[in-house]
Amino acid sequence: MSVSPAVSSAPAASTSPVAAPTQADLLDFVRRTAADAEVIASLPLDPEGRTWVRLEGPGGSEAWLIGWPPGTGTGWHDHADSVGAFVTASGELKENSLAARLPTDGWKTLELADGVDRERRLPAGKGRAFGQHHVHEVFNESTEEHAISVHAYYPPLPRIRRYSRTGQVLHLEHVERPDDWQ
């Protein structure tokens, strides 16, 4: 992955505290941003690795514009205590997720029940919001076309937990902190 300079908009002048953004607020932000051709065109694309640009999200949220070369993905992960939303701006992404509440801490290996797997295809303009501890993987299955997406999280990501999966067994592999990806 490569890191690019932040793209941000000027904050609105305000003397009162801003309410924490909801999942709906984050989804609205990523939809509007994904529809902004100038912002999408500002992302440098790499033919081999994912690229990203940090954006200024609503209400102090963390937001990212991400480029996905053909065949790239995230692997299984969650965003810990943050809620989030993402929308595909161009191309198509696939999300596999688990429809199960997992213990938040204190485990290394977990056997998943049958029927917890969910799959979504997210072509340009489509996306979703999700709650805390949402375990998923996102990837670009195309063999030829880049995909671009916009993501937002609140509170700003305190950590990302990375998992591996073999059949119905999920293994916690490691935990990343903000210094690992910024």
ABEGO torsion letter per residue (X at the ends): XBBBBBBBBBBBBBABBBBBBBAAAAAAAAAAAAABAAAAAABBBBAABBBBBBBBBBGGBBBBBBBBBBGBBAEBBBAEABBBBBBBABEBBBBBBBBBBBBABGBABBBBBBGABBBBBBBBGBBBBBBBGBBBBBBBABAABBBBBBBBBOBBBABBBBBBBBEABBBBABBBBAAAAX
